[in-house]
Amino acid sequence: MTTILADANQGLMVADSSISDGDRIWIGRKVWRYKGVLLGFAGSVVEAEEFMNWWRSGCMHKPPKFGNSQALVLSASGLVSYNIGTKPETIHKGIEAIGSGAKAAICVYEAINHTDAVAAVRLVCKHDAGSRPPVRTYRL
């Protein structure tokens, strides 16, 4: 699936580059910048497009429901998580990860005292079947 790690305290989001439709795997983008906000998405490409369209439209109605996807939105005011069928959740600690490598990324990042998010995601790419380099870094 993917690994995206966000740290609001450092204003960054780090992602692997593996995209799959279940049968094929290719390298692609998982984080987008829109009007000073970083939008990270793990899951269905179709659901990612729906989420991006909803965000670009000004979020005027309820967010789209995800089948098996997750999104992180990082802005100067903090970090918000969107998950399957739940309301948006503000991440008060400021650090969150999504995708198949999420737990591993959080564990590695915490083990290295939140000093190197890129190293955390790179390590996850070595062990999570759904995550592959290159690892990309995005800053607010």
C-alpha positions as CSV (number, residue, x, y, z in Angstrom):
1,M,0.0,0.0,0.0
2,T,2.3,2.8,1.1
3,T,4.1,4.6,3.9
4,I,3.5,8.3,4.6
5,L,4.9,9.9,7.8
6,A,4.0,13.4,8.8
7,D,5.5,15.6,11.6
8,A,3.6,18.9,12.2
9,N,6.3,20.0,14.6
10,Q,8.8,20.0,11.8
11,G,6.4,20.9,9.0
12,L,7.1,17.9,6.9
13,M,5.6,14.9,5.2
14,V,7.8,11.9,4.0
15,A,6.5,9.3,1.6
16,D,7.6,6.2,-0.3
17,S,6.8,6.0,-4.0
18,S,5.2,2.6,-4.6
19,I,1.8,2.7,-6.4
20,S,-0.1,-0.5,-7.2
21,D,-3.4,-1.6,-8.7
22,G,-3.1,-5.0,-7.2
23,D,-1.4,-6.6,-10.3
24,R,1.2,-4.0,-11.3
25,I,3.5,-1.8,-9.3
26,W,5.0,1.5,-10.5
27,I,6.6,4.6,-9.0
28,G,4.4,7.6,-8.4
29,R,3.4,10.6,-6.2
30,K,1.5,10.3,-2.9
31,V,1.8,13.8,-1.5
32,W,0.4,17.0,-3.2
33,R,0.8,20.6,-2.3
34,Y,-2.3,22.8,-2.6
35,K,-2.5,26.4,-1.4
36,G,0.2,25.9,1.4
37,V,-1.2,22.6,2.6
38,L,0.3,19.1,2.1
39,L,-2.1,16.4,1.3
40,G,-0.9,12.8,1.7
41,F,-2.9,9.8,0.5
42,A,-2.6,6.0,1.0
43,G,-5.0,3.7,-0.8
44,S,-7.2,3.7,-3.9
45,V,-6.1,6.1,-6.7
46,V,-9.8,6.7,-7.5
47,E,-10.5,7.7,-3.9
48,A,-7.4,9.9,-3.9
49,E,-8.8,11.8,-6.9
50,E,-12.2,12.1,-5.1
51,F,-10.4,13.5,-2.0
52,M,-8.3,15.9,-4.0
53,N,-11.4,17.2,-5.9
54,W,-13.3,17.6,-2.6
55,W,-10.3,19.5,-1.1
56,R,-9.9,21.8,-4.1
57,S,-13.6,22.5,-4.1
58,G,-13.2,24.1,-0.7
59,C,-14.5,21.2,1.5
60,M,-18.0,22.5,1.3
61,H,-19.7,19.2,1.9
62,K,-18.8,16.1,3.9
63,P,-15.5,14.5,3.0
64,P,-15.8,11.5,0.6
65,K,-16.1,8.1,2.3
66,F,-13.1,5.8,1.8
67,G,-13.3,2.1,1.1
68,N,-9.8,1.3,2.3
69,S,-7.9,4.6,2.1
70,Q,-6.4,7.2,4.4
71,A,-5.4,10.8,4.1
72,L,-3.2,13.2,6.1
73,V,-3.5,17.0,5.8
74,L,-0.7,19.0,7.1
75,S,-1.0,22.8,7.4
76,A,0.6,25.5,9.5
77,S,-2.3,25.0,12.0
78,G,-1.5,21.3,12.5
79,L,-2.2,17.7,11.2
80,V,-5.5,16.1,10.5
81,S,-6.2,12.5,9.6
82,Y,-9.1,11.2,7.4
83,N,-9.9,7.5,7.7
84,I,-12.5,5.0,6.6
85,G,-15.9,6.3,7.5
86,T,-14.8,8.5,10.4
87,K,-14.8,12.2,11.0
88,P,-11.6,14.1,10.5
89,E,-9.3,13.7,13.5
90,T,-6.9,16.4,14.6
91,I,-3.6,14.7,15.6
92,H,-2.7,16.6,18.8
93,K,0.7,15.1,19.2
94,G,1.5,16.3,15.7
95,I,3.0,13.0,14.4
96,E,1.1,10.4,12.4
97,A,1.6,7.8,9.7
98,I,-0.7,6.1,7.2
99,G,-0.5,3.1,4.9
100,S,0.8,-0.4,5.3
101,G,4.0,0.8,6.8
102,A,2.4,3.2,9.3
103,K,3.1,1.3,12.5
104,A,6.6,0.6,11.6
105,A,7.3,4.2,10.6
106,I,6.0,5.5,13.9
107,C,8.0,3.0,15.8
108,V,11.3,3.7,14.0
109,Y,10.7,7.5,14.2
110,E,10.0,7.3,17.9
111,A,13.0,5.0,18.5
112,I,15.3,7.6,16.9
113,N,13.7,10.4,19.0
114,H,11.9,12.0,16.1
115,T,15.1,13.2,14.5
116,D,15.0,11.8,11.0
117,A,11.7,11.0,9.3
118,V,13.4,10.2,6.0
119,A,15.5,7.5,7.7
120,A,12.4,6.1,9.3
121,V,10.5,5.7,6.0
122,R,13.7,4.4,4.2
123,L,14.0,1.7,6.8
124,V,10.3,0.8,6.4
125,C,10.8,0.5,2.6
126,K,13.3,-2.3,3.3
127,H,10.7,-4.4,5.2
128,D,7.2,-3.4,4.1
129,A,6.1,-5.2,0.9
130,G,3.8,-2.2,0.0
131,S,6.5,0.5,0.3
132,R,9.4,1.2,-2.1
133,P,11.9,3.9,-2.6
134,P,12.6,6.5,-3.7
135,V,11.6,8.3,-0.5
136,R,10.4,11.9,-1.0
137,T,10.3,14.7,1.4
138,Y,7.8,17.6,1.4
139,R,8.0,20.7,3.6
140,L,5.3,23.3,4.3
